[in-house]
Structure formats: structure tokens, C-alpha cells
């Protein structure tokens, strides 16, 4: 096999999230989520922007699916808005919400695109948050009931499921630093939320198995493996602590049954009962890995977990200020395979934001194309080193609402004019279509005119 060609059956696709693209926030019975509340709170999101309209995908889904088909993307990862199905998070169902996702799924399959469904991508029901959210003892049941309803409604056509997307972000950014919804600033709450998320994940997997669902299910985390800035003992110690806090916080319980030792001896972490440990270790079929930036870590007496990131000012960064370090993706994949031995790994998000310019109906996003080629090449090198990598989803299909940053960062391989909702595939979109058709980087280039 060529070093540019990927294994047979490798999944190529693009990813999105419900609150970031759907809009229709107050239509057809959808209930309020914590992101609705947060984005409407002054000072929380850049420029006071919200996801009320976003990319209007709720009304334009057929156009977006047709666009994916034209580009040549055979897989699509999207998330379900919990409150579109259950406006209060539990209890009464909203049939119009189920109808929407049925239409979306049916249209995807009609166009030859396989759905990959994420159950929770941060838009937690506000009504449940008001009851304590993920810290409530009933939280795992609430999530399990919602997950089971999704399996029953869509499982005949959807064969690939992700329970949670980046629980680290929802737990830490949403409940310790407060820069994400629900906006809490309490470290003790953050650990409890993380614990509830893990129990919810396990409950969803257990329901999936109990229903005898065909297909596969897993968890997606944001891998933030750090690399020591120097080979000094203190920088290596800082890196170990950073990795335990980032990747290990959620992966260690899922694959090993408990939190990393560093977290347990340093913070007031919740304890797993024997039943809870078994629950969070319910067998998953894949590891979902989101990756944007590797970090150089150095010791700091004042930084959280004594780890600060170092950025060489001469190195290239993306619109988000993140370093482009494709070698770190390869290292992350190799370490993840070695430490956690998942049956397979999917890169469920990888991409970059740049200041794109629409000129004469085209977006020549050469920097993004270079970024994607470098990271795809690094992923292929990881396979040659024994990593069972089986898929790659670019983030994101569309420019969209980028959480607390609002609409300024543009991650999409499709440009969106928010005034008109016109979609324009960027050169990177045509490139990804070529990559999917060639099953690798052996293609002529982005040739769409």
C-alpha cells in the first residue's frame, strides 16, 4: 500500500454540530438549551452573537446534503439537538423534532451519504440544568432515556453513534472557567459534571447493547496531548500532569475504570463505585479523537496543573492562534493506540480556521488545504506505525457559530454568507472530495472550476 493511500473501507467525511448550524432555535417546539441561555446573556459571546439562525440548516438541510454529494463526501457526522426531541430534556416528546432528523437521515441515505450521529454536543437542556444538570443523580437516566429514544427512532438507518463530544470542554470550560455554557466558575462543580458525563456515556452504551442495536458506538474526546518543551525532568512532569488533566480525565475511566492517579491525589475527584466503574467501561467499538493543536509544555509554579503552553512566535498559527503541528497528531494517535488499545480510532474532527476571502465566487483557501494535507499525511504515517485508524472527518462542513467566539472564526470547507445564507464550497472542499475518491492523497489536486 502506498504511503499516500489509506486502508480499504476508510471513512472520509465532514462534521457539524446542531447548535452551530441548525438555527430555528424557537421553531417547531424546540426547547431551550444552556447555549441558548448563555449566548443571550450579555458579554458571554463575541459581538453578542447567538445560534438563533446560524446557518439555517434546519430549513436548508436538503441543500446542504446535495452539496455534500456534489463535493463527494461519503460520510457526515452531525449532532442531535436534545431539546428538539424533548423540549424539557425528559418527559413529553416533540414529534416535529423527530420528523426533522428523519428527513435529514433519509435525505443523506438517498444521496449515498452515511450518517454518523453524536448524541450530545454541548447543547444541554436548560430545564435539566435548572435541576442540577450532570451533577444530578438522575442525570445518567435522563441521558440514557434520550439516547434510547434516538436509537429506537433512528437506529434502523444510523449505524454509527457517538455518545458525547469533547466532555472536557463542557465540564471544564463550561463549569470551571465559565467561558462556555452554562457559564459556571467552580472547580468542584467541574469535576462533578465530568463524573456525570462519564456515567451518562456508560448508560447510553449500556442501552445501545440492551436494545441489540446493530452498528457501533463510542466516545469522542478532544485529545490535547502535550509535548515537553525540553527534556528536563520538570518539563516532563508538567507534561504528564497536563496529559492526565486533558486526555486522561475522560479516557482513563472509559478504558481503565478510574481517573488518573495525578488527578485523584491532587483534586477532590468523585469516586467511582464498583458499579459505576463497570458502567463507564461498557465496551465501546471505537475511540473518537478530535485534534486541532499539539502543545509544547513547560513547568509553571502558577499555572493550573503546573503546566503552561509555550508557543514559538516564529511558528505559523491559525486564525484561532493555534500552532500547526501535524507531527503531534501522529504522536497522539500512536500514544492513544498504545495506552488505551481501542479496537479502532476515528479522527472525528480535524481542521483549521483561517481568514477566508470570497472573490469572484471562489474561496482559494490554500492555507487550509496545506494544513489538511499535512495532517492527513501525519495520520497515514500513524497507520504505518500500527495505529488502527479507520476514518477522518474534517471540521467543519460549513462556516458556523463558533461558540463563545461567535461567527468570526471560519472553520468550514464551505463558505456561508450569513446575510443571504448562500453556500460556496472552498477549494478545500473540492480537495476533500478528491481525497475521498482517491482514498488518500494520490490525486491531481483541487480541480473544480
N, C-alpha and C positions, 0 to 999 in steps of 0.2 A: 504494500500500500504506500502511495506517495505521501510525503510529509505534509502535503497540502490537501490531501483527501481524508475525509472523516469516515468512520465505520458505517457500514450499510445500516440503514434504518435510523440514522442520526436525525434528531428533530431540530428543524430550523423554524424560528417564528419570531413574533413580536409580542410585547406585553403592554398592558394598561391596567388602570385601577378605577373602580366605579366613581368615587367622588372626584377624581381628577378629570374625568372626561364626560360623564353622563349628563350633567345638568339636570333639568326638570326636577329641581330639588323639592318643589312644592306641588307636584302634579301626581295625579292618579293614585292618591292615597299614601304616598311615601311619607314615613315618619322622620323626625329629626334625629340626626346623629351628632356626636360630640364635635365633629368637624363643622357642621352647620353652626352650632353654638359658638365655637371658637372663632371661626372666620368672621362672624358677625359681631365679635367683641372688638371694639376699637383698639388699635395698637398691636393686635396679635399677628396680622398678616400684612405683608408689604402692600402699601397703597390702598389698604382696606379692601382688597380683592377677596372674592368668595368663589365657591364652586357652584353657585346657583345656576349658571348657564354652562360654564366651562366650554367643552367642545360640542355641546348639544347632541352628544352621541345617542341619547335616548330617542331622539327623533330621526337621527341620521345614521342609525346603525347599518341599514342596508347599503347606503353609500360607502360606509367605511369597510364593510365586508367585501363589497365589489372592488374597492381599491386594493385591499389585501390580495385578492385574487389576481388583479391585473399586475401587481408588483411581483407576485409569485411566492407568497409566504404561505406555507402549508400548515402552520400551527399558530394558534392565537391563545395567549394567556390573558384572561380577564378576571376581574373580581366581581362578586355579587354584593349589591347593597343590601345589607341585612334588613334595614328599615323599609326597603321597598317591598320585601316579602312579609315582614312582621313589623308594622309601624311602631309598636311599643317594645319590640325586641322579643316578646313572647306573647302567647295568647292568640288573639284574632289574626287570621291570615288575610293578606291583601292579594286577591286573585289577580288584579291588574299587574302587580309586580311579577308574579309567576308567569303571566302571559307574555310580558316583555322578554324575559330571559328565554322562554320557549321559542319566541320568534327569532331572537338572536341566534340561539343554538341551531335551530332549523335552517336559518339562512347560511350560517357557517358551513354546515354539512352539505347544503345544496351546492355551495361553491367549492367543495372539496377541501375545506379547512377544518382541521381537528381542534376542538375546544380543550383548553386546559383551565380549570376553574379554581380560583382562590376564594375561600370562604370568608376570610377576614383580612381586609387591607386597610385597617385603622379606623373605618367609619363606624364606630361602636354606637349602638342605640343610646340616645340621650336618656330615655326613660329608664334603662338599666343602669346607666352611670349614676343616675339620681338615687339608685338603691345600693350604691357601693361599687357597681361595676365589677371588674375582675377580682376585687377583694371580697365580694360577697360569697359565702359558702355555696350558694346555688348557682354561681356563675358557670361552672362546668356543665351543669344540667341545661342551663339556658342555651349555651353554645351547642351542646350535644343535640338538643331538640331542633334547633335551627339547622344544624348540619344534616341531621337525619331527614328533615323535610326537603332539603336540597337533593340529597341522594335519591330519595323516592321520586321526586319530581323530574329530575334531570339525568339520573344515573343510567337510564336506558340508552342515552346518547353521549354522555360525557364519561370518559374512561380514565381521566387523569385529574386528580384533585390535590390541592394544596390547602392545608388547614389554616395556617397563619402566615402572613407575610411580615418578615422583619419584626418579630415581637420585641426585640431590643429597642427599636425606635419608639414603639408605643409605650413600653414600660418606662424607659429612661428619659427620652425626650419629652414624652407626654406627662410624666409624673414626678420626675426629679428636677429637670431643668425648666420644664414648663414651656418650652418653645414650640411644642406640638400639642394638639388636643389630647386630653381635656384641659391641659394647662396647669396641672398641679406642680408644686415645688417642694416635694417632701421625699427624701431618700427612703425612709421606711416604707412609705406607700409604694414607691417604685419596686422594691423587692417583692412586696405582696402582690402587686399587679403581675409581675413576671411569673410568680408562682401560679396565679390563677390562669394565666395564658397557657402555661405548660399543662395544667390539668385539663383545660379546655381542649387543647390539642389531643391529648390522650383519649379524652371522652369521644371526640369526633372519630378518631381512628377506630376505637372500640365499636362505635355504632356502625361504621362502614363495614367492619368484619362481621358483625352480628347480622347485618342485612344480607350478607353473602354477595356484596357488590362485586361485579367484575371490574377490572381495571386496576389502578394503583393510586396510592395516597402517600403524601409525605409533607414535610415542613420546609418552609423557606426561611433562611436566616440571612442577615447581612454580614458576610464574612469580612472582618476588619483585622486580619492577621497583620501584626506589626513585625518589623524587621529591626534588629538592634542597629542603632546608628554607628556604634563602634563595637569591637569585640570585648569590651570591658565587662567585668562581672556585673557591675551595677547597671549598665545599659541592658544586659541580657536579663537581669532580674526584672527591670522595669517592663521589658517586652513580655516576659512570661505573665506578669500581672495584668498587663494590657490585654493580652490574648485571652486570659481567663475571664476577664470582665466583658469582653466583646463576644468573641465566638463561643467561648466555653460556657458562659452563663446559661445558654439555652441548649447547646449541643451536648454538653456533658450529661445533663439529666436524660435527654432523649436516647442517647447511645450507651450511657454508663450508669444511669439511675440516680445520680446525685449531682449537686453543684461542685464546681472545682474547689479543691481544698483551700486555695488562697481566699476565695470569696467567703467560705464558711468561717475561717479563722479571723477575718478582717471585718466583716459586716454582720449585722443581725439578720442573717438569711433565714427564711422559713425552713422548717424541717419537713422532709418527706416521710410520711408514714410508709409502712411496707406496701400497703395497698396503693398509695399514690405513686410510689416509685415504680411499681409494676405497671400502673396506668400510663405514666409518661413514656415508659419503654415499650408500649404497644408497637409491634413490628411495623415499620414503615418500609415502603418499596423503593424510595429514592431520597436523596438529600437534595433539596433545592438551595442553590447558592447564588446570592446576589452579590455582585462585586463591582466596585467603582474605583477604589483607590487603596493601594497599599501605603503604609506609613513607616517612616523611619522613627524609631522610638528612642528617647533618651531619658535618663533618670531625672526626676524633679522632686524636690522636697515638698513643694507646694501643690503640684498638680494632683488631680484625682487619680487614684491608684498609683501615684508616684510616677506617672508616665506622661511625658509631653511629646508631641509630634514635632519633628524637625523638617522644614521644607527648604531645600536649596533654592535661593531666589533666582538662580540661573536656569532652573529646570522649568519646562513647559507645564502650564496648568490649564484646566478647562475653565469654562465660564463660572463654575462653582468654586474655583480656586483649588481644585483637586489636582494632584500630580498625575501625570500619565506615566504609569509604571507597569507595562504589560508583564514584565518578568514576575511581578508579585502575584499575578493571577495564577501563573504556573506553579509558583511555590505554594499558594493557598490550596490549589487542587491536590497537589502531591501530599501536603500535610493532612488535609481533610481525609483523603483516602487511607492514609497510614494510621491516623489517630482514631478515626471513627468507623472505618471499614464499612461504609454504606454499600448496599447492593449495586447502586448506580448513582451518578450525580447528574443533575441538570443545572446548567447556568440559567437561572430563571430571570435574571436581569443583568445586563451589562450595557453600558452606553456612556455618552458624554453630552454635556450641554455646551454649545458654542453660540456666539453672536451671529446667527444666520441672517442673510440678506436675500430677500426675494427680488430678483431683477429679471424683467422680460419673461415672466412666467417660469423661471427656474431658480433653484437654490443650489449653488455649487459649494457644497459643504465639504471641501477637501480635508479639513482637519478632522472632521468626524469619520470620514472614510478611512483616513490613515489610522486613527485611533482604533476603529473596529477591525481593520486588517491586522494590526499589531496584536490585539487581544485575542482574536480568533487564532492567529498563528501560535500564540502562547498556549492557548487551550489545546491545540493539536500537539504541541510538544509535551504537554502533560499526559496526553493519551499514550505517547510513545514511552513515557516513564511508568506506565502501569495504571494510570487513573482510568476508571470505567466511566468516562464522561459520555453521556448519551444524548445531550441536547443543548441548544443555545438559543435564548430568547433575547432579542435586542430590546433595550429600553430607550425610547418608547415608540409605539406606533405613531402617536400624534404628539405634537406640542400640546402641553396641557397645564392645568393648575398644579404648580409645584409646591404644594403645602404652604408653609409659612413664607416662602419666597414669592408667592403669587405667580403671575404669568411671565415674569422676566426671563427665567431660565428656559431655554428651548432644547429639550432632550429629544424631540421627535425626529423620526426619519421622514415624517410628513409635516409640512408647514401648515399651520392653521391661522387664517386671518380671522381674529375674533369678532371683528366688526361685521363681516359677511359670512363667516363660517366656511369660507372656501378652503378646500384642501388642495395642497400642491406637493406631490412627492418630491423629496430632495434627491440629489444624486445618490446619497447613501441608501435610499430606499431601493433604487434600481440595482445598486451594488448588492444589497442583501438578497434581492431576488435572484441575482446571478449566483451568489454563494449557495443558496438553497438548491438551485437547479443543478449546480456542479457538485454539490455535497462537499464543498471546500473552496479553497482559494484558486483553483485552477480554472480561471475564466478570463475572458478578454478584458473585462472592465465594465464600468457603468456606461452602457451604450444607448440608453433610451434618449430619444430626441423629443 
